[in-house]
Amino acid sequence: MQKSEKLNDGKNANLAQTSAKSAKVGMDLRASENDPCKQVFANRSVYLQKIRYYGFDMDFTLAIYKSPEYDILLYSNIINRLILLGYPEQLRCFPYEQDFVIRGLWFDRTFGNLLKVDGFGNILVGIHGYNYLRRSDIKKHYPNKFISLRHLENVLVMNSLFDIAHTYVLTTLIHYFDNHKNYERTSDGTGVRNGDTIISYKSLAEDVLSAVNYVHNDSSLKTDVLQNLDKYIIKDNRIKPLLQLINAHGGRTFLLTNSNYSYTNGVLSYLIGSDWTSYFDVSIVDAKKPLWFMKGTVFRQIDTETGTPKIGVHQGLLKKGDVYAGGNSDDFRRLFNARDREVLYIGDHIFGDVLKSKKTKGWRTFLVIPELVKEISIWSQRHDLFEKVVELTKQVEAMYNQINITSAQSIIQEGNIQIRERTQEMDNYYSKMGSLFRSGPRTTFFASQVERFADLYSSSCYNLLYYPLFYFFRAPMTLMPHEVNADKCIREKKASLASSGTSRRKNFHSGKDIETIPHVQDDTAATTEEEILNEVNSDEQTSSESQ
């Protein structure tokens, strides 16, 4: 009898614990629903129940750098390095401006222009130095208002959060030399000259890139950060709960960062504690991404006493508590017993973290975009400007379809001017180069990369805490133009039949049915929670039978 009572007490305790967890999950989900900045957004459906391995980058992912404090530090270090290379001391007189540039821009090394382009290379906005490019300037250098990535030697794509300071240094140098009394623009627009001395924009870009690489590889920048961690890095208390939650649900975590051991140890000891390696099943530093996802290097174990790699190549299984340097994704899969489709990798770099892991290994990807907090805030407050741009665009499109378009030219011209003015007004709320994701009605190259390669994206990796680890992120289905037009015809025909009162309207879907058509299909067979669970159980049964 007593044994039975103990069993019942145990069951009741488990039920109470489960109920408490369910209540907390519900509260967390409601919290994210009420705050878009806490939400995780899906471009492709991801079922967390099927994710067994969670990988994390460190910089700008687990460790969020304070802006503009860190940007100012990086900018100052680059300027100091350029001055040591012979550039004028006057460059110190140009302070860093936080709301000037954004990431995702293209720098044309030939003409020294910083360009914001759409997903196809069409130019949306351009600046030269600190000044906007006029439409005539854009047409002069880019007759089709288009620039191609095929000639990579002429273009720098500024995709990283580290690139923001790099970009501002470039614009500052160009502004300085273009406006210096001793220099004048060359006739072909590719640089400046002082008598017989010519400084091309391409050489400026090469010098700046060399300075940037030196600063990142030199110890002085990292030393400044490590000595002032509270000044440059946000100490987010959610890091431990997130890693513990994954572990409690049977998931495995790994750290994969390009930072060296000494810097990684300093940052993560500040964020987690000296026992930070116990929170990861595998810790990898000096990874050399994106090379890590392709050829990579060999794994070498780090001597945590000296902070340097041990002699020889590590061949055994990767162990919890140890730290490894280098390696590659193929050896990682073998030594960690990981399956590519069961890996979710979380990072901030669209190319080094997300694009390469997706294209070469098929990993599920989660892109961290800290700028989303600002983007969502401005979008929510000034969405009326976007709606006005859309309205004006429709009006101009209608005028283009007039039978006598000549008589409508002046109206079309005025409409296009208003569209540009409203777009500029909206862009100014974000930065000098506007929003990270769009310019008026057109989305950017960065936005297209996010849509293509990031399965999930959010302002912070810690927003995963607001979702249960069995959560199904469903991506909304989008209609192609011919489907949109067909859908419009169906709606119009339905409305016509409804207004005439004919009984034939019974043969058509209701408006509610049509509205949900884009959302009832997905890239998975399961469409309801019950079907998802059945699918999982079926997979597990098949797996056990095969064993």
N, C-alpha and C positions, 0 to 999 in steps of 0.2 A: 504493500500500500504506500509506504513511504517512498519506495523507488518510483512508483507511478506518479506520485505528487512531484517528485523532483524532475521527472521527465516533462510533466505538464508545465512546471515552473520554467524549465529551460525553453520549451516551445513558446510560452508566453513572452519570455524575455526576447527571444529572437523576433517574434512578431512585433513587439514594441519597438525593437531596434530598427526593423524593416520599415515600420510605419513612420518612425522619426526620420529615417533617411529619405523616404518618399516625400514626406512633408517638406524637407529641406530642398529636395530637387525641385518640387513645385514652386517654392519660394524663389529659388535661384532662377528658374525659367521665367517667372513673372517679372523678376528684377531686370532680366535682359530684355524682355519684351517692352518694358516701359522705358528703357534707355538704349537707344541704338548703338551708343558707344561701347556697350557691353556685349553686343551681339556678334556672332560669327556668321559670315555670309557665304553662301555656297554657289559656285559656278558649275560644279558637278557633284552629284550625289555621293555622300560618304556616310557609311554605316559604321559608327565607332565600335560596335560590337565585334566587327571583323578586323579591327586594328589591334595588333599585338605589340607593335614596336613604335615608340614615340621618340623621335630624334629632335634635338634642340641645337640651334646655333646659340652662341653666347652674345656677341655684340649686337645691340639693338633688338635682341629677342628676349633672352633671360635678363640681360643687363641693358636697361634703357638709359641712354645718355641724356643728360639734361640739355635742353635747348633754350636759349642760345649759348649757354656757358661753354659746352664742349665745342660747339662750332667756332666760337671766338678763339678758343685755345688752339684748335687745329689750324684755323686761318692765320693766326699770328705766327705759328711755327713754320708754316709754308712761306710766309712773307720773309721771315728771318732767314730762312735757308736761301731764298732767292737773292737777298741782299749780300749774303756771304759769297754767292756766285757772281757778284758784280752788278746787280741791279741797284738802282738809286735808293738812297735812304729815305727819300720823300714818300716812298710807298707806305711807310709807317703812318703817314698822315691820313690814310684812307681807312676808317673804321669799318668793321663788319656790319652789314645791314641784314637783319634776320628775314624780313619779308620781301626780299628782292628776287631770289631764284627758288626754284623747286627742283626736285629730282625728276628724271625721265626726259630731260632736255637733250638735244643734239648740238654739239659744238662743231661748226664747220671750220676746220683748221686752215682751209685755203683763204677764206675771206674774213675769218675772225668773228663770225656771226653765231649767236646763240639762238637756236630755233626750237620752237614747240611745234611738233608735227602730229598728225593723226596716225592711225594704224597702217596707212598706206604710204606714208612719206610726204603727204601734202602739208604744206606749211600753214600753220594757223597763226602764229605770232613769232616775231623775230626782234632781237635787240642786238646792237653793236656797241660794246662798252656799256655805258649806263643809259643809252638812248634807244627808243623804239626805232625799228626799221620802217621807213615809209613804204607805201605800196609800190612806189616807183623803184625804190632800192631793191625790194624783193624781186620785182620783175626783171630788173637789170641783171642780177646775179643768178636768179632761178626763173628763167622765162616761163616755165610751166608751173611755177609755184610748187615745185616738187624737188625732193632730194632723195637719193637712193643710198641704201646701206651697202650696196654691192661693192662700192669703193671704200672699204673700211679705213684705208690709210688717210682719208680726208675727213673722217667723222669720228668724234668721241661721243659715246652714248653714256650719259651721266645717270645711271640707274640706282646707284647706291646712296644711302644716307651719308656716307663718308664723302660722297662726291659733291655735296652741297657747298662746303667750304672751298673745295677745289674749283668749282664753277665760278664762285664769286671772286676768287683770285684771278682767274682768266679775264673776267669782265673788267676788273679793276686795272689790270695791266694794259688792256686795250684802251680803256678810257684815258689812262695816264699818258700813253704815248701819242694817241690821236689828238690830244688837246695840248700837248707840250709845244711851246713856242719854237723849239729847235727842230721839230719833226713835222713832216707833212706826209699825207697819204701817197702811196705810189700810184702811178697812172692806171695800173691794172687792178688796184684795190686789194692786193694781197699782203700789204704790210705798210710800214712807214720808212721814211728815209731822212737822214741828216747828212747832207752833202753826198759823199761817196759811200756812206755807211747805210746799209739797208737792213732793217729788222723785219723779217716776215712773220706773219701771224702763226705760221706753222712752227717756226723756231721758238716763238714764245710758248706755244702749247707744249712743245717738247721739253723746254726748260721747266715749265710748271709741273708737268708730269714727273720729271726726274726729281724735283723737289718734294712732291707729294710722296713718291715711293721712298725717298730717303727718310722723310719724317715718320712714316709708318714703320719702317724697318729699324730706325734709330731708337735708342732706349729713352731719349729725353721726354718724348710725348707720353709714353707709358708711365715713366717715372712721375711726371706731373700728375697724372690721373691717380696713380696708386698712393701718392702722398696727400691727395685731396679727394678721396673717394666720395665723401658726402657732398662735395661741391659739384662733381661731374656725373655721378651716377645716382639714379633714383633707387632707393632701397624699398623694393616692393615686397611686403610681407606675404604675398600670395605664392611665392615661389615654392616654399616647402609644402604647403597644402596641395598644390597641383601635382608635384612629383609623388607625394605620398598617396594621393587619390588614384593615380595611375597604377602604382604598385599594389594598392589594396584591391584593385579590380583585376589583378592578374596580368597587367601590362608590364612591358619592360621598357626602360628608358635608356637613352644614350646621348652623350654630349658629343657634338661634332663641330669644332671651331677651328678657324685659321689662326687664332691667337696662340702664342707660345705658352709653355707651361707656367713660367713665372708670373706672367700677366694674368693668365686664367686663374691660377691659384689665388692671387691677390684679390681679384674681383669676386670670385665665387666664395671665398672665405668671408668677405664683407657681406655678401648677400645671404649666404646659407650658414656658414660657420666653417671651422677648420676640418670638419668631417664631411665636407661637401661631396667627396667621391662616393660616400655611402648612399647618396641619393640617386646615383646613376648606376645602371648595370654595366655600362661601358663608358669610359671617358677617353675621347680622342682629341688631341691638340695638334697644332701645326699641320692641319689636314691638307692644305693647299687646294681647296676648292676653287674653281670647278674641276681641276685636273683630277681630284679624288674620285669623281664619278666616271672617269674614263680610264686612262692608264694608271695614274696615281703613282705611289711609291711603295716601299715595303713598310710593314709595321715594326716599330722599335719601342720597347718598353722604356718609360721614363723613370730615372732614378729620382724619386721625390726628395731625397736628401740634398742632391746637388742641383736638381732641376734640369739635368741634361739626359739625352738618350743613352741607354746602355749599349755596349758593344754587341753587335750581332743582330740578326733578324728574328723577330718573334714569330714562331710557327704554331704554338699551341692555341687553345681556346682563349678568347678574350675574357678576362676575369673581372668581377666586380671589385672595386677598391683599388685596382691598378690603373695607371694612366699610360696611354700609348700615343706615339707621335706618328704622323704620316698615314701610310696605308692606302687602301683603295676599296671601292665598293664591292668588288668581286671577292676579295679576301675577307672583307667584313661579313658578307653574307655567309661565307663558309665557316668562319671562326666564331660567329655569333649565332649560327643556326637560324638565320632570318630569311623570310620569304618576302620578295620585293613588294608584292601587292598587299602585304600586311603591315607595311611601314608607312607612317605618317611623319614627314619631315617638316619641321617648323623653322622658318628663317625669314630674314628681312630683305635679302638680296634677290631680286627678280631673276638674275642670270646665274649667279654662283650657287644659290640655294634651291631655287624653285625650278627654273627652266631646265637645267642640266639633270637634276634628279628625276624630273618628269620624263624628259625625252630619252635619256639613256637607260634608265632603270625602271621606269613605270611606277615610281613611288607615288603615294598620295601626298599632296603638298598643301601646306598652310603658310600663307604669306602674311607677315606682320607689317602693317602699314600704320605707324603711329600718327601720320597726318590725317587719318580718318576722323579723329576727334574734332579737329578744326573744320574739315570738309563737311561733316555732317551738321555741325553747328551753323555754319554759314548757309548751307543748302536749306536747312529748316527755316532760318530767319528770312532769307531773301529768295525763296523759291518763286515769288511773284515775278521777279525779273526774268527767270528762265521761261515761265509761262508766257510772258510778253514776247520774248524772242521767238518762241514756237508759234504764237499767234501771227506775228509779223511775217515769219517765214511762210506760213500757209497763204497769207494774203499775196505775197510776192509770187509764189508758185501759181496762184490762180491768175494773176495778171499775165504771166508768161504764156498762159494757154488762151489768151484772147485772140480772136480772129485777126484783128488789126493791132498787132503788137507794137507797131511804130507809134501809134497814138498813146500807148501805155508806157512808153520808155521813161518818161519823166517820173511817173508814179513808181515804176520799178526801181529807178535810181534812188528816189527818196526813201523807198522802203528798205533798200539795201543799206543806206546810210544809217537809218534808224536801228537796223539789226546790229550793225557794227558798234553803234553807240551803246546800245543796251548790253551787248556782249562785253564791251570794255568796262562798263559800269559794274557788271557782275564780277568780272575778273579782278577788278581792283579790290574787292572785298577779301580776296584770297592772298594775292601777292602781286608784284609787278608783272610776273609771268602767268598770273591767273591760277586756276584750279589745277590740281594734279591730274584730274580725270577728264576734264573737258574744256572746250572754249566755245561758249554758246551752245548750239545744238550738236556740235561735233565732238566726239570723244578722242582722247589723245593716244599716242603710241603706247604710253605707259599703261593706260586703261586696257588697251587691246592685249597687251602682254599679261596683265592680271587675269583677264577673262580666259585667255588661252591656256595658261600654265598653272595658275593657282586654283586647286580644287576648292579650297576654303581660304578666306581672308578675314582679318579683323584688325582692330587697332592694337591689340595686345594678345600674346599667347595665353595670358592668364584668364582671358574670357572663357576658356574651356571649362573653368571652374563652375560656370553658370549652367552647364549642361551635364546630364548624366552620361556616363561613358558607354551607355547602350543607345545613345541618341542617334537618330537618323536625319542627317542633313540632306534635305531634298532640294535639288536645284530646280528652279522654275523652267518650264519648257518655253522656248521662244519660237514664234511663228516666222516663217520666211515670207517675203513680200507677196508671193502669189497666194499663200495661205491667208494672209491678212486681208487681201482683196476679196478672196472667196468668202471669208468670214463676214466681211462688210456687206457683200451681196446677200448673204443669208439673212443678216439682220434687217436689211432694208426690205427684203421680200416679206419677211415675217411681220414687220411693222405695217407694211401695206395691206397684207391680208387681215391683220388684226383690226385695222381702222375700217376696212370695208365690211367687217362683221361676218365674213364668209366662214363656213364650217371647215374649209380646207386648212385653216390655220392649225387644226388639231394634228396635222401630219408633220408639223415642224417642231423642232426642239424649242423649249422655252428659252427666254433670254438667260436665265440662270444656268441652264445646261450648257449653252454655248460659251458662257463666260468661263466655265470651269474646264473647257476642253484643253487649253494649254497646260493644265496642271494635273490631269489625271494620268498622264503617261510619263514614263521616266526611262532611264537607261538600265533599270533593274526590273526583274520580273515581278517582284513583290511591290504591291501598291498600298497595302494597309499594314498596320502594326501586326495584326494577326498573321498575315501572309509572310511578313518578314520573319517572325518567330518560327513559323512552319518551315521556311526556307533554311533557317539556321539549324533547326533540329534535323532536317533532312540531310544537310551537309554533314552534321556530326555523326548521324547514323551511317551514312555512306562511308565516312572516314573510318569508323570503327569496324565496319564489315570488311573493308579492304585490308585492314590490319589483321 
